[in-house]
Amino acid sequence: MTESIEFSEFYQVLNAIKEGESDKKDLLESKMEEYKNGDNAQSHLDELGKIFLHQGLIELFKYTESNDIRYIGNLAKEEWDTLQEKNKDKLPQHLSNNMISHAKDNDLVKKISEKWKVSRREVNKHIRPMSRYITEGIIDVLE
């Protein structure tokens, strides 16, 4: 990706909740609402990343049938294997593919390119790498 973006604050909140800091749940909900549409983004990549973070976490909750980050972070390998079988896909591929589908289904390339006045090609070339980047961050928090 051409510019430096990072979402460490979001991942720190997720990790804090996973580690038992339940008082951070309100902050996570606030971030999720902000990220849903890429609000307060600083660039086209920041907006795409925020939307993908929101979508990735929503999809994680669906995949695991839980919205309890602490519970999800403590799932044993056997439980992940069962979830993989049930969802017919490994979590990383599932999250990344879902983000890509979300971008297509919601015409994000067009919307983001028009908003930030960058070419569609510029946005489109970051869809797959951004989905992988965000997926890796979510997985890192869970491990």
C-alpha positions as CSV (number, residue, x, y, z in Angstrom):
1,M,0.0,0.0,0.0
2,T,1.3,3.4,-0.9
3,E,0.6,5.3,2.3
4,S,1.1,4.3,5.9
5,I,-2.1,3.4,7.7
6,E,-2.6,1.5,10.9
7,F,-5.3,0.7,13.3
8,S,-3.4,-0.1,16.5
9,E,-5.8,1.8,18.7
10,F,-8.7,-0.4,17.5
11,Y,-6.7,-3.6,18.0
12,Q,-5.6,-2.4,21.4
13,V,-9.3,-2.0,22.4
14,L,-10.1,-5.5,21.1
15,N,-7.1,-7.0,22.9
16,A,-8.1,-5.2,26.2
17,I,-11.6,-6.7,25.9
18,K,-10.1,-10.1,25.2
19,E,-7.9,-9.8,28.3
20,G,-11.0,-9.0,30.4
21,E,-11.3,-5.2,30.4
22,S,-15.0,-5.2,29.9
23,D,-15.1,-1.4,30.5
24,K,-13.7,-1.1,26.9
25,K,-16.9,-2.5,25.3
26,D,-18.5,0.9,25.0
27,L,-15.4,2.2,23.3
28,L,-15.5,-0.7,20.9
29,E,-19.2,-0.1,20.1
30,S,-18.4,3.6,19.5
31,K,-15.5,2.6,17.1
32,M,-17.7,0.1,15.3
33,E,-20.3,2.7,14.7
34,E,-17.7,5.2,13.4
35,Y,-16.0,2.5,11.2
36,K,-19.2,1.2,9.7
37,N,-19.2,3.9,7.0
38,G,-15.6,4.9,7.3
39,D,-16.5,8.1,9.2
40,N,-13.6,10.4,10.1
41,A,-11.3,8.7,7.7
42,Q,-8.1,10.6,6.7
43,S,-7.7,9.1,3.3
44,H,-9.2,6.6,0.9
45,L,-7.1,3.8,2.4
46,D,-8.1,4.8,5.9
47,E,-11.7,4.7,4.9
48,L,-11.4,1.3,3.3
49,G,-9.6,-0.1,6.3
50,K,-12.2,1.2,8.8
51,I,-15.0,-0.2,6.7
52,F,-13.2,-3.6,6.5
53,L,-12.5,-3.6,10.3
54,H,-16.2,-3.1,10.9
55,Q,-17.1,-5.8,8.4
56,G,-14.4,-8.2,9.6
57,L,-15.5,-8.0,13.2
58,I,-19.2,-8.4,12.3
59,E,-18.3,-11.4,10.3
60,L,-16.1,-12.8,13.1
61,F,-19.2,-12.6,15.4
62,K,-21.3,-14.4,12.8
63,Y,-18.6,-17.1,12.2
64,T,-18.3,-17.8,15.9
65,E,-21.9,-17.2,16.8
66,S,-20.8,-14.9,19.6
67,N,-20.0,-11.3,20.0
68,D,-18.0,-11.9,23.2
69,I,-14.3,-11.1,22.3
70,R,-13.0,-12.7,25.5
71,Y,-14.9,-15.9,24.7
72,I,-13.7,-15.9,21.1
73,G,-10.1,-15.3,22.1
74,N,-10.2,-18.3,24.4
75,L,-11.6,-20.8,22.0
76,A,-9.5,-24.0,21.8
77,K,-8.1,-25.4,18.6
78,E,-10.7,-28.1,18.6
79,E,-13.4,-25.5,18.8
80,W,-11.9,-23.6,15.9
81,D,-11.8,-26.8,13.9
82,T,-15.5,-27.3,14.6
83,L,-16.2,-23.8,13.5
84,Q,-14.2,-24.2,10.3
85,E,-16.1,-27.4,9.5
86,K,-19.4,-25.7,10.2
87,N,-18.6,-22.6,8.2
88,K,-16.9,-24.6,5.4
89,D,-13.9,-22.2,5.5
90,K,-11.0,-21.2,7.7
91,L,-11.5,-18.0,9.5
92,P,-8.8,-15.9,7.8
93,Q,-10.0,-16.8,4.3
94,H,-13.6,-16.4,5.4
95,L,-13.0,-12.9,6.8
96,S,-10.9,-11.7,3.8
97,N,-13.3,-13.0,1.2
98,N,-16.3,-11.5,3.1
99,M,-14.6,-8.1,3.1
100,I,-13.9,-8.3,-0.6
101,S,-17.6,-9.3,-1.3
102,H,-18.8,-6.5,0.9
103,A,-16.7,-4.0,-1.1
104,K,-18.3,-5.4,-4.4
105,D,-21.8,-5.6,-3.1
106,N,-21.7,-2.1,-1.7
107,D,-19.8,-0.5,-4.7
108,L,-17.1,0.7,-2.3
109,V,-14.6,1.3,-5.1
110,K,-16.9,3.8,-6.8
111,K,-18.0,5.5,-3.6
112,I,-14.5,5.9,-2.1
113,S,-12.9,6.9,-5.4
114,E,-15.5,9.7,-5.9
115,K,-15.3,10.8,-2.3
116,W,-11.5,11.1,-2.2
117,K,-11.1,12.0,-5.9
118,V,-8.8,9.1,-6.7
119,S,-9.1,6.7,-9.6
120,R,-11.2,3.6,-9.2
121,R,-8.1,1.6,-10.2
122,E,-6.2,3.2,-7.2
123,V,-8.9,2.0,-4.8
124,N,-9.5,-1.3,-6.4
125,K,-5.8,-2.3,-6.3
126,H,-6.0,-2.1,-2.5
127,I,-9.1,-4.2,-1.9
128,R,-7.4,-7.6,-1.6
129,P,-4.2,-6.4,0.3
130,M,-6.3,-4.3,2.7
131,S,-8.6,-7.3,3.4
132,R,-5.6,-9.4,4.2
133,Y,-4.0,-6.7,6.3
134,I,-7.2,-6.2,8.4
135,T,-7.7,-10.0,8.7
136,E,-4.1,-10.5,10.0
137,G,-4.7,-7.8,12.6
138,I,-7.9,-9.4,13.8
139,I,-6.3,-12.9,13.9
140,D,-3.3,-11.5,15.8
141,V,-5.6,-10.1,18.5
142,L,-7.3,-13.5,18.9
143,E,-4.1,-15.5,19.3
